[in-house]
Structure formats: C-alpha cells, structure tokens
C-alpha cells in the first residue's frame, strides 16, 4: 500500500527519494510503522539525488537507521512517549546517533568478534571511523562511525566493544558460555551484496530490497538465551555484558538533537519519567565542542547555540537489570530456567 507524503510536506524536494526509502520500509515494517517513522524523524536533505532502479549507499543507510530506530521504540515505552509528544507538539526527532554493544572475544561462535561484526555492514553503507573513546571503567572501547556522504544528517553509530580479558576467569567463562552459540546473520548472498555496495556505492533496487532485512536483523541477539547462572555472574561485574547476554547487539540507546538538553531533562523529570541525575558530557571537551559545532539549526544551514545537545532514551538501564535479575531468581524457584528478556525491556532508569 502507498503512503501519503502529505505529512512530510516540508521535505517535498526529496519526495522521490522518500518513495524509495518508504518502499523498503513498507516491506520490512508495514504501512503504520513506516508512516509513523516518516512523521517522526527529520529526513536528510542530502538524499535529493536519485537514479531510477538504483539505491545508493546513503539511501540504504537511512532506511536501515529508520528501521533500527523503530525497533528501539518497540522496546522503550518512554522513548515511544517522548517521540509521540514531539510530534503532537508540532516538532520532530533529529536522530543523532544510535548505540550498540559488542563483545571482542575469540569464542564468539560464527559471529566475528566485537565491532568487526558490524563494520562489515557499516563500511559498505558509507560509514567511516570518526573517533575512538576508551571506556576503561566499563572494560570497553567505543568507536563512532559517521556517514561520508551526509555526516550531519544521517544518524551516526556508536559501537562499543567489551573486553572480557579485563575481567575474572569466572566472568570470561560465563561470556564464553553465552556467546559461543552465536550465529552469523549475514547470508552468503548478503555478503556478496555488501561487497558490491562497497565497490559501486549503490545496488540495484531488487538487491537492496533483499539486503535490508538481513542487515537490520544483524542488530539483535545472535546467541542462545543465557542461563540464569551465567547472567548473574555477568551482572555482578558488568551490567553492560549482562545486557548483551539478553539483548545482544540491538540498539541500547538512541539520541535526539535538542536546543537545550538541561531544560529538556528537567521537563522530562517533571513528567515523572525516570532520568539520570546528571546530564552526561564527554570526557573530551574538544570532542564535545566539535559535536556541538556540527549540529545544524532547524530550518536553516546555520549552527545551533552552545547549549545544543542530545536527548537520550535507552532500552534498559542498570537498575532495571538488577530488578530483572531478582525477578528471574523468583521465577526460577530452584528449577533450571533461562532469562526472560521481555521483562527486562524498560526505558530509562527506575
């Protein structure tokens, strides 16, 4: 079924490209979710050059990002409420970046260790390394990837790797128990299509239709559901690894670019939504300034004021992980069971 573009009138100059992306998302998500996404997210103005029957890497990247954004909203009730309110108030969401977690571990089943499982997708789509961030307190390393064709308009990726070797032997064994069953979501056909996309910068539209659900499906849990015992071992030392054990490589948060994140934080707290006590800042002031300088103001090509920043909504927090663990132990009642992930999928902190 066709989707009316009347709700995207401010972006009518990219209407034909919109139809390309819409068609792909329609097959993947259905009409209701696709229309909701186009009503919610700011669409990149850079996607105004198009060729009939061909899909560029930027168009495919945007379609993938929109599908992943919707997946996060499905798991984040507060995120859904935030975006719904933004639209009701006449605004939109400027998708700044999405974040996912990986495990850099040799015993990772058929899945390439760490970020390698995703750089093989991101690079053909046009994303390039844009920064490295040591997360030593978490036993992790983060890397940012920006799109070469539209770095300020196509949402970036923040891919973190957890390093099990920095933890105890017991922890490492639990990691192995969890991730050794991982399967590779990329089919041989998808691998060849990504290779062609990286070489040519585009794909025939039929190939793009085939590839999109495969790469979107990569951002999920590829290993078996973990045991309660392994989950508890991981949770004691790393909430991030415990999260990975149940949610895999799904987005753990996405961000909206806003004029004043401090004011927004206060507003969200006043509505009774769980928020972190303090607004997070990068440890690198230079990095923070560069990020602010890159953010364009809405409605023109100028720059936002220094108060500009990002509003974040998460699929789940550390405290809700602990609450989930208690719930799992109560359900177990001495019998062997596995983690029930739906009970742990909550937005923000509680």
C-alpha positions as a Markdown table, in Angstrom:
| # | Residue | x | y | z |
|---|---|---|---|---|
| 1 | Unk | 0.0 | 0.0 | 0.0 |
| 2 | Unk | 1.1 | 3.5 | -0.8 |
| 3 | Unk | 1.8 | 6.0 | 2.0 |
| 4 | Unk | 0.7 | 9.6 | 1.6 |
| 5 | Unk | 3.6 | 12.1 | 1.7 |
| 6 | Unk | 1.3 | 14.9 | 2.9 |
| 7 | Unk | 2.7 | 14.6 | 6.4 |
| 8 | Unk | 6.2 | 15.2 | 5.0 |
| 9 | Unk | 5.4 | 18.4 | 3.1 |
| 10 | Unk | 8.4 | 20.4 | 4.5 |
| 11 | Unk | 10.6 | 17.8 | 2.7 |
| 12 | Unk | 8.8 | 17.7 | -0.6 |
| 13 | Unk | 12.1 | 18.4 | -2.5 |
| 14 | Unk | 13.1 | 14.9 | -1.7 |
| 15 | Unk | 9.7 | 13.3 | -2.4 |
| 16 | Unk | 11.1 | 10.8 | -5.0 |
| 17 | Unk | 13.9 | 9.6 | -2.7 |
| 18 | Unk | 11.3 | 9.3 | 0.1 |
| 19 | Unk | 9.3 | 6.9 | -2.0 |
| 20 | Unk | 12.4 | 4.7 | -2.5 |
| 21 | Unk | 13.0 | 4.5 | 1.3 |
| 22 | Unk | 9.3 | 4.2 | 2.0 |
| 23 | Unk | 9.0 | 1.2 | -0.3 |
| 24 | Unk | 11.8 | -0.6 | 1.5 |
| 25 | Unk | 10.4 | 0.1 | 5.0 |
| 26 | Unk | 6.9 | -0.8 | 3.9 |
| 27 | Unk | 8.1 | -4.4 | 3.1 |
| 28 | Unk | 10.1 | -4.5 | 6.4 |
| 29 | Unk | 7.8 | -2.8 | 8.9 |
| 30 | Unk | 4.3 | -2.4 | 7.3 |
| 31 | Unk | 2.4 | 0.8 | 6.5 |
| 32 | Unk | 1.5 | 2.0 | 10.0 |
| 33 | Unk | 5.1 | 1.9 | 11.4 |
| 34 | Unk | 6.5 | 3.3 | 8.2 |
| 35 | Unk | 4.2 | 6.3 | 8.2 |
| 36 | Unk | 4.9 | 6.9 | 11.9 |
| 37 | Unk | 8.6 | 7.0 | 11.2 |
| 38 | Unk | 8.3 | 9.5 | 8.4 |
| 39 | Unk | 6.2 | 11.7 | 10.6 |
| 40 | Unk | 8.7 | 11.4 | 13.5 |
| 41 | Unk | 12.2 | 11.6 | 12.1 |
| 42 | Unk | 13.9 | 14.5 | 10.2 |
| 43 | Unk | 14.7 | 13.3 | 6.8 |
| 44 | Unk | 18.2 | 14.1 | 5.4 |
| 45 | Unk | 18.2 | 16.8 | 2.7 |
| 46 | Unk | 21.3 | 15.2 | 1.3 |
| 47 | Unk | 19.2 | 12.4 | -0.2 |
| 48 | Unk | 17.9 | 14.5 | -3.1 |
| 49 | Unk | 19.9 | 13.0 | -5.9 |
| 50 | Unk | 18.4 | 9.7 | -7.1 |
| 51 | Unk | 18.5 | 7.3 | -10.0 |
| 52 | Unk | 15.5 | 5.2 | -11.0 |
| 53 | Unk | 16.0 | 1.5 | -10.2 |
| 54 | Unk | 19.2 | 2.1 | -8.2 |
| 55 | Unk | 19.7 | 2.5 | -4.4 |
| 56 | Unk | 22.7 | 4.5 | -3.2 |
| 57 | Unk | 24.5 | 3.5 | 0.0 |
| 58 | Unk | 23.2 | 6.7 | 1.7 |
| 59 | Unk | 19.6 | 5.7 | 0.9 |
| 60 | Unk | 20.1 | 2.2 | 2.2 |
| 61 | Unk | 21.8 | 3.5 | 5.3 |
| 62 | Unk | 18.9 | 5.8 | 6.0 |
| 63 | Unk | 16.4 | 3.0 | 5.5 |
| 64 | Unk | 18.3 | 0.8 | 7.9 |
| 65 | Unk | 18.7 | 3.6 | 10.5 |
| 66 | Unk | 14.9 | 4.3 | 10.4 |
| 67 | Unk | 14.1 | 0.6 | 10.9 |
| 68 | Unk | 16.5 | 0.3 | 13.8 |
| 69 | Unk | 15.0 | 3.4 | 15.4 |
| 70 | Unk | 11.6 | 1.8 | 15.2 |
| 71 | Unk | 13.0 | -1.4 | 16.8 |
| 72 | Unk | 14.3 | 0.6 | 19.8 |
| 73 | Unk | 10.9 | 2.4 | 20.2 |
| 74 | Unk | 9.2 | -1.0 | 20.3 |
| 75 | Unk | 11.4 | -1.9 | 23.3 |
| 76 | Unk | 11.3 | 1.6 | 25.0 |
| 77 | Unk | 7.9 | 2.8 | 26.2 |
| 78 | Unk | 9.4 | 6.1 | 27.4 |
| 79 | Unk | 11.1 | 6.5 | 24.1 |
| 80 | Unk | 7.8 | 6.0 | 22.3 |
| 81 | Unk | 6.1 | 8.5 | 24.6 |
| 82 | Unk | 8.9 | 11.1 | 24.0 |
| 83 | Unk | 8.6 | 10.8 | 20.2 |
| 84 | Unk | 4.8 | 10.8 | 20.3 |
| 85 | Unk | 4.8 | 14.0 | 22.3 |
| 86 | Unk | 7.3 | 15.7 | 20.0 |
| 87 | Unk | 5.0 | 15.1 | 17.0 |
| 88 | Unk | 1.9 | 16.2 | 19.0 |
| 89 | Unk | 3.7 | 19.4 | 19.8 |
| 90 | Unk | 4.4 | 20.1 | 16.1 |
| 91 | Unk | 8.0 | 19.0 | 16.2 |
| 92 | Unk | 10.1 | 16.1 | 15.1 |
| 93 | Unk | 13.1 | 14.0 | 16.2 |
| 94 | Unk | 16.5 | 14.6 | 14.8 |
| 95 | Unk | 18.1 | 11.2 | 15.0 |
| 96 | Unk | 21.7 | 12.0 | 16.0 |
| 97 | Unk | 23.1 | 8.5 | 16.7 |
| 98 | Unk | 22.3 | 5.0 | 17.8 |
| 99 | Unk | 24.5 | 2.9 | 20.1 |
| 100 | Unk | 25.1 | -0.8 | 20.2 |
| 101 | Unk | 27.4 | -3.1 | 22.3 |
| 102 | Unk | 29.6 | -6.0 | 21.1 |
| 103 | Unk | 32.0 | -8.5 | 22.7 |
| 104 | Unk | 35.5 | -8.7 | 21.4 |
| 105 | Unk | 36.1 | -12.4 | 22.3 |
| 106 | Unk | 37.6 | -15.2 | 20.3 |
| 107 | Unk | 34.9 | -17.7 | 21.5 |
| 108 | Unk | 32.1 | -15.9 | 19.7 |
| 109 | Unk | 30.6 | -18.8 | 17.7 |
| 110 | Unk | 30.1 | -18.0 | 14.0 |
| 111 | Unk | 29.9 | -14.2 | 14.6 |
| 112 | Unk | 33.0 | -12.1 | 14.0 |
| 113 | Unk | 34.3 | -10.8 | 17.4 |
| 114 | Unk | 33.5 | -7.3 | 18.5 |
| 115 | Unk | 32.8 | -4.4 | 16.2 |
| 116 | Unk | 34.0 | -6.5 | 13.2 |
| 117 | Unk | 30.6 | -8.0 | 13.0 |
| 118 | Unk | 29.2 | -4.5 | 12.2 |
| 119 | Unk | 32.0 | -2.7 | 10.4 |
| 120 | Unk | 31.5 | -5.2 | 7.6 |
| 121 | Unk | 28.0 | -3.7 | 7.3 |
| 122 | Unk | 28.7 | -0.1 | 8.1 |
| 123 | Unk | 31.6 | 0.4 | 5.8 |
| 124 | Unk | 29.8 | -0.7 | 2.6 |
| 125 | Unk | 27.0 | 1.6 | 3.6 |
| 126 | Unk | 29.4 | 4.6 | 3.7 |
| 127 | Unk | 30.2 | 4.9 | 7.4 |
| 128 | Unk | 33.7 | 5.7 | 8.4 |
| 129 | Unk | 35.5 | 5.8 | 11.7 |
| 130 | Unk | 35.0 | 9.2 | 13.4 |
| 131 | Unk | 36.5 | 8.8 | 16.8 |
| 132 | Unk | 37.8 | 6.3 | 19.4 |
| 133 | Unk | 36.7 | 6.5 | 23.1 |
| 134 | Unk | 38.4 | 4.5 | 25.9 |
| 135 | Unk | 35.7 | 3.3 | 28.4 |
| 136 | Unk | 38.2 | 1.8 | 30.8 |
| 137 | Unk | 35.9 | 1.9 | 33.8 |
| 138 | Unk | 33.5 | -0.3 | 31.9 |
| 139 | Unk | 36.2 | -2.6 | 30.4 |
| 140 | Unk | 35.1 | -1.4 | 27.0 |
| 141 | Unk | 36.2 | 0.7 | 24.0 |
| 142 | Unk | 33.8 | 2.8 | 22.0 |
| 143 | Unk | 34.1 | 4.0 | 18.4 |
| 144 | Unk | 32.0 | 6.4 | 16.5 |
| 145 | Unk | 31.1 | 6.0 | 12.8 |
| 146 | Unk | 29.8 | 8.8 | 10.6 |
| 147 | Unk | 28.4 | 8.7 | 7.1 |
| 148 | Unk | 30.8 | 10.0 | 4.5 |
| 149 | Unk | 28.0 | 11.4 | 2.2 |
| 150 | Unk | 26.0 | 13.1 | 4.9 |
| 151 | Unk | 27.8 | 13.1 | 8.3 |
| 152 | Unk | 25.5 | 15.7 | 9.8 |
| 153 | Unk | 22.2 | 14.3 | 8.5 |
| 154 | Unk | 22.4 | 10.5 | 8.5 |
| 155 | Unk | 22.5 | 9.2 | 12.1 |
| 156 | Unk | 25.9 | 8.1 | 13.3 |
| 157 | Unk | 26.7 | 4.8 | 15.1 |
| 158 | Unk | 28.5 | 4.4 | 18.4 |
| 159 | Unk | 29.8 | 0.9 | 18.6 |
| 160 | Unk | 31.3 | -0.3 | 21.8 |
| 161 | Unk | 33.4 | -3.5 | 22.4 |
| 162 | Unk | 33.6 | -5.2 | 25.8 |
| 163 | Unk | 36.9 | -6.8 | 26.6 |
| 164 | Unk | 36.3 | -10.0 | 28.7 |
| 165 | Unk | 40.1 | -10.4 | 29.2 |
| 166 | Unk | 40.0 | -7.5 | 31.7 |
| 167 | Unk | 37.7 | -9.4 | 34.0 |
| 168 | Unk | 38.0 | -12.6 | 36.1 |
| 169 | Unk | 38.3 | -16.1 | 34.8 |
| 170 | Unk | 34.8 | -16.9 | 36.1 |
| 171 | Unk | 33.5 | -13.9 | 34.1 |
| 172 | Unk | 35.3 | -15.0 | 31.0 |
| 173 | Unk | 33.8 | -18.4 | 31.2 |
| 174 | Unk | 30.3 | -17.0 | 31.5 |
| 175 | Unk | 30.9 | -14.9 | 28.5 |
| 176 | Unk | 32.1 | -17.9 | 26.5 |
| 177 | Unk | 29.0 | -19.9 | 27.7 |
| 178 | Unk | 26.8 | -17.1 | 26.4 |
| 179 | Unk | 28.3 | -16.0 | 23.1 |
| 180 | Unk | 29.8 | -19.3 | 21.8 |
| 181 | Unk | 26.4 | -20.2 | 20.4 |
| 182 | Unk | 26.3 | -17.1 | 18.2 |
| 183 | Unk | 25.2 | -17.5 | 14.6 |
| 184 | Unk | 26.2 | -15.3 | 11.7 |
| 185 | Unk | 23.1 | -13.4 | 10.5 |
| 186 | Unk | 24.7 | -12.5 | 7.1 |
| 187 | Unk | 24.0 | -14.9 | 4.4 |
| 188 | Unk | 26.5 | -15.6 | 1.6 |
| 189 | Unk | 24.2 | -13.5 | -0.7 |
| 190 | Unk | 24.2 | -10.6 | 1.7 |
| 191 | Unk | 28.0 | -10.7 | 2.0 |
| 192 | Unk | 28.3 | -10.5 | -1.8 |
| 193 | Unk | 25.7 | -7.7 | -2.0 |
| 194 | Unk | 27.6 | -5.7 | 0.7 |
| 195 | Unk | 30.8 | -6.3 | -1.3 |
| 196 | Unk | 29.1 | -4.9 | -4.4 |
| 197 | Unk | 27.7 | -2.0 | -2.5 |
| 198 | Unk | 31.2 | -1.1 | -1.2 |
| 199 | Unk | 32.7 | -1.3 | -4.7 |
| 200 | Unk | 29.9 | 0.5 | -6.6 |
| 201 | Unk | 28.4 | 2.8 | -3.9 |
| 202 | Unk | 24.9 | 1.5 | -4.9 |
| 203 | Unk | 22.8 | -1.6 | -5.6 |
| 204 | Unk | 20.0 | -2.5 | -8.0 |
| 205 | Unk | 16.7 | -1.9 | -6.2 |
| 206 | Unk | 15.8 | -5.6 | -6.0 |
| 207 | Unk | 19.1 | -6.4 | -4.4 |
| 208 | Unk | 18.6 | -3.6 | -1.9 |
| 209 | Unk | 15.2 | -5.0 | -1.0 |
| 210 | Unk | 16.8 | -8.4 | -0.3 |
| 211 | Unk | 19.7 | -6.9 | 1.7 |
| 212 | Unk | 17.8 | -4.5 | 4.0 |
| 213 | Unk | 16.0 | -7.1 | 6.3 |
| 214 | Unk | 19.2 | -9.1 | 6.6 |
| 215 | Unk | 21.4 | -6.2 | 7.8 |
| 216 | Unk | 18.6 | -4.9 | 10.1 |
| 217 | Unk | 18.3 | -8.4 | 11.6 |
| 218 | Unk | 22.0 | -8.3 | 12.4 |
| 219 | Unk | 21.3 | -5.7 | 15.2 |
| 220 | Unk | 19.8 | -8.3 | 17.5 |
| 221 | Unk | 20.8 | -11.2 | 19.8 |
| 222 | Unk | 22.5 | -13.9 | 17.7 |
| 223 | Unk | 23.3 | -16.3 | 20.6 |
| 224 | Unk | 21.0 | -18.6 | 22.6 |
| 225 | Unk | 19.1 | -17.2 | 25.6 |
| 226 | Unk | 21.6 | -17.3 | 28.6 |
| 227 | Unk | 21.2 | -19.3 | 31.7 |
| 228 | Unk | 20.3 | -17.6 | 35.0 |
| 229 | Unk | 23.7 | -18.7 | 36.5 |
| 230 | Unk | 25.7 | -17.1 | 33.7 |
| 231 | Unk | 23.5 | -14.0 | 33.7 |
| 232 | Unk | 24.1 | -13.5 | 37.5 |
| 233 | Unk | 27.9 | -13.9 | 37.1 |
| 234 | Unk | 27.9 | -11.3 | 34.3 |
| 235 | Unk | 25.6 | -8.8 | 36.1 |
| 236 | Unk | 27.8 | -8.8 | 39.3 |
| 237 | Unk | 30.8 | -7.4 | 37.3 |
| 238 | Unk | 29.3 | -5.7 | 34.2 |
| 239 | Unk | 25.7 | -4.5 | 33.6 |
| 240 | Unk | 26.8 | -3.9 | 30.0 |
| 241 | Unk | 27.7 | -7.6 | 29.5 |
| 242 | Unk | 24.6 | -8.7 | 31.3 |
| 243 | Unk | 22.6 | -6.5 | 28.9 |
| 244 | Unk | 24.4 | -8.0 | 25.9 |
| 245 | Unk | 23.6 | -11.5 | 27.2 |
| 246 | Unk | 19.8 | -10.9 | 26.9 |
| 247 | Unk | 19.6 | -8.2 | 24.2 |
| 248 | Unk | 22.6 | -9.0 | 22.0 |
| 249 | Unk | 23.6 | -6.3 | 19.6 |
| 250 | Unk | 20.3 | -4.4 | 19.5 |
| 251 | Unk | 20.4 | -0.6 | 19.9 |
| 252 | Unk | 20.7 | 0.2 | 23.6 |
| 253 | Unk | 20.0 | 3.9 | 23.1 |
| 254 | Unk | 19.3 | 6.5 | 20.5 |
| 255 | Unk | 19.5 | 10.3 | 20.7 |
| 256 | Unk | 17.6 | 13.3 | 19.6 |
| 257 | Unk | 19.4 | 16.6 | 18.9 |
| 258 | Unk | 17.7 | 19.3 | 21.0 |
| 259 | Unk | 18.4 | 23.0 | 21.7 |
| 260 | Unk | 18.9 | 22.7 | 25.5 |
| 261 | Unk | 19.3 | 19.2 | 26.9 |
| 262 | Unk | 19.4 | 20.6 | 30.5 |
| 263 | Unk | 15.9 | 22.2 | 30.1 |
| 264 | Unk | 14.6 | 19.0 | 28.4 |
| 265 | Unk | 16.0 | 16.8 | 31.3 |
| 266 | Unk | 14.1 | 19.0 | 33.8 |
| 267 | Unk | 10.9 | 18.8 | 31.8 |
| 268 | Unk | 11.1 | 15.0 | 31.5 |
| 269 | Unk | 11.7 | 14.7 | 35.2 |
| 270 | Unk | 8.7 | 16.9 | 35.9 |
| 271 | Unk | 6.6 | 14.5 | 33.9 |
| 272 | Unk | 7.6 | 11.7 | 36.2 |
| 273 | Unk | 9.9 | 9.9 | 33.6 |
| 274 | Unk | 13.0 | 8.3 | 35.1 |
| 275 | Unk | 16.1 | 10.2 | 34.2 |
| 276 | Unk | 19.7 | 10.1 | 35.2 |
| 277 | Unk | 20.6 | 12.6 | 38.0 |
| 278 | Unk | 23.1 | 14.5 | 35.8 |
| 279 | Unk | 23.4 | 15.2 | 32.1 |
| 280 | Unk | 26.3 | 13.2 | 30.7 |
| 281 | Unk | 29.2 | 15.0 | 29.0 |
| 282 | Unk | 32.1 | 13.7 | 27.0 |
| 283 | Unk | 35.3 | 13.4 | 28.9 |
| 284 | Unk | 36.9 | 15.2 | 26.0 |
| 285 | Unk | 35.9 | 18.9 | 25.9 |
| 286 | Unk | 37.3 | 19.2 | 22.4 |
| 287 | Unk | 35.1 | 16.3 | 21.3 |
| 288 | Unk | 32.1 | 18.0 | 22.9 |
| 289 | Unk | 32.7 | 21.2 | 21.1 |
| 290 | Unk | 33.2 | 19.5 | 17.8 |
| 291 | Unk | 29.9 | 17.7 | 18.2 |
| 292 | Unk | 28.1 | 20.9 | 19.1 |
| 293 | Unk | 29.6 | 22.7 | 16.1 |
| 294 | Unk | 28.4 | 20.0 | 13.7 |
| 295 | Unk | 24.8 | 20.3 | 14.7 |
| 296 | Unk | 22.8 | 22.4 | 12.2 |
| 297 | Unk | 20.0 | 24.6 | 13.4 |
| 298 | Unk | 16.5 | 23.5 | 12.4 |
| 299 | Unk | 15.1 | 25.3 | 9.3 |
| 300 | Unk | 18.4 | 26.7 | 8.0 |
| 301 | Unk | 22.0 | 25.9 | 7.5 |
| 302 | Unk | 23.3 | 27.8 | 10.5 |
| 303 | Unk | 24.7 | 26.4 | 13.7 |
| 304 | Unk | 22.9 | 25.9 | 17.0 |
| 305 | Unk | 23.9 | 27.7 | 20.1 |
| 306 | Unk | 26.4 | 26.2 | 22.5 |
| 307 | Unk | 23.6 | 24.8 | 24.6 |
| 308 | Unk | 22.6 | 22.4 | 21.9 |
| 309 | Unk | 23.0 | 18.7 | 22.8 |
| 310 | Unk | 21.3 | 15.3 | 22.6 |
| 311 | Unk | 18.4 | 13.8 | 24.4 |
| 312 | Unk | 18.9 | 10.1 | 25.0 |
| 313 | Unk | 16.4 | 7.3 | 25.6 |
| 314 | Unk | 17.5 | 3.9 | 26.4 |
| 315 | Unk | 16.1 | 0.4 | 26.0 |
| 316 | Unk | 17.1 | -0.5 | 29.6 |
| 317 | Unk | 19.2 | 0.6 | 32.5 |
| 318 | Unk | 21.4 | -0.9 | 35.1 |
| 319 | Unk | 18.9 | -0.7 | 37.9 |
| 320 | Unk | 16.2 | -2.3 | 35.8 |
| 321 | Unk | 18.7 | -5.1 | 35.0 |
| 322 | Unk | 19.1 | -5.7 | 38.7 |
| 323 | Unk | 15.3 | -5.7 | 39.2 |
| 324 | Unk | 15.1 | -8.2 | 36.3 |
| 325 | Unk | 17.7 | -10.5 | 37.9 |
| 326 | Unk | 15.6 | -10.6 | 41.1 |
| 327 | Unk | 12.5 | -11.4 | 39.1 |
| 328 | Unk | 14.4 | -14.2 | 37.3 |
| 329 | Unk | 15.5 | -15.7 | 40.6 |
| 330 | Unk | 12.0 | -15.7 | 41.9 |
| 331 | Unk | 10.7 | -17.4 | 38.8 |
| 332 | Unk | 13.5 | -20.0 | 38.8 |
| 333 | Unk | 12.4 | -21.4 | 42.2 |
| 334 | Unk | 15.2 | -23.9 | 42.1 |
| 335 | Unk | 14.5 | -25.2 | 38.6 |
| 336 | Unk | 16.8 | -24.7 | 35.6 |
| 337 | Unk | 15.4 | -21.8 | 33.5 |
| 338 | Unk | 16.6 | -19.2 | 31.1 |
| 339 | Unk | 16.4 | -15.4 | 31.2 |
| 340 | Unk | 13.1 | -14.0 | 30.1 |
| 341 | Unk | 14.1 | -10.9 | 28.1 |
| 342 | Unk | 10.7 | -9.1 | 27.7 |
| 343 | Unk | 10.5 | -8.4 | 31.5 |
| 344 | Unk | 13.8 | -6.6 | 31.3 |
| 345 | Unk | 13.0 | -4.3 | 28.4 |
| 346 | Unk | 12.4 | -0.9 | 30.0 |
| 347 | Unk | 13.3 | 2.6 | 29.1 |
| 348 | Unk | 15.4 | 5.0 | 31.3 |
| 349 | Unk | 16.2 | 4.3 | 34.9 |
| 350 | Unk | 13.9 | 3.4 | 37.7 |
